[in-house]
Amino acid sequence: MADKDIALMAHLMRRAGFSASRDELERYVAQGYEPTVEKLLHPENQPEQDWDLWERYMPEYSCLEGFHSDSQLWVYLMINSNRPLQEKMCLFWHGIMCTGFAKVD
């Protein structure tokens, strides 16, 4: 694998997601640039989030209330998602369209 291919894929994953590990980048490079872009553009074809790790390390989440626990969950989803572009777009639109938590009441 050429360093140029890794650099190009790393740039794509930084722009379309929240970066990727070296192993992930190598898998994407082996898959090819266009198939990777298609994979990012069609998140419905990717598997759902695996909740086992979240439930294992945050068992108290089910009884937490308030926006702090939801923020933790959202950050976890953004980092560990199989759908990085979808999570990046959610963050983008959240910054534009959502209201403040204090305004909910």
N, C-alpha and C positions, 0 to 999 in steps of 0.2 A: 504494500500500500504506500502510495506516495504521500509525503507530508502535505503536498498541495491539496490532495483529495480530503485529507483529514481536516485541514484548515478550512476548506470550503464547507464541509459538512458541519464543523464546529460553528462557523458563522451562521449557517442556516438554523441550527438548533438554538443558538442564542437569540436570533431574531424571531423564530417561530415558537419558541418555548422558553424554558429557563435553563438552557445549556444541557449538556449530556456528559456522562462519564466517558473515559477513553474506550472502554469496552463497547459501550453503546455506539460511539462514533465509528468504531471499526465495523460493527454490524451494519450500520447504515451505509457506510462506504461500500461494503461488500454487496449490499442490496442494490445500490445505485442511487444517483441523485433524483431522477424523475420518479422512480417508485417511492422514494422516501417522501417527496413532496406530495404525491398522491395519497400516501398513508396519512400525512398530516392534514390534508384537505378533506378527508373522509373519516372523521373520528367515530362515526357510527359503526364502522367495520372493526374497531378496536375493542378488546375485552373491557368489561366494566372494572372499576377499581376493586382491588382485593382489600377487603376490610379486616382481614385477620390480624395484620400487623397493628393497625390502629386500635382494634379492640384488645390486643395483647398488651400494648404499652400505655393505653389510655382507658383502662376499664371504668374509671369514674366518669367518663364522658357522658354516659347515659343519664346520670343524675346531676350534671352541671347545668346551670341556667345562665343566661346572659350572653352577650355578644363576645366575651373573651374566649369562651370555649369554641364558638363558631369560627372565630378568627383563627384559632389554632388548627381546627379541622380544615379550613380553606387553604392555609399555608401548606399543610401536609398534602392535600390533594394537588396543589399546584406543583409541588416538588416531585411527587411520586406518581403522577398521572400517566396513563398510557395514551393520553390525549393532550399533549402539551400545547398545541395551537389553540384548542378549545379553551383551555385554562387561561392562556395568555389573552385571548379575546375577552373572556369573562372579566379579567382584571382590567383590561382597557375600558370596556363599557361600564364597569362598576365605577371607575373614576369620573365618568361623564354623567351617568344617569342616576346613580343612587343618592338617596338623601342621608343625612346624618342620623345616627342612632337616637340622638336626643329628640329628633323631630317626629319619631314614630308615634309617641303618645299624643 
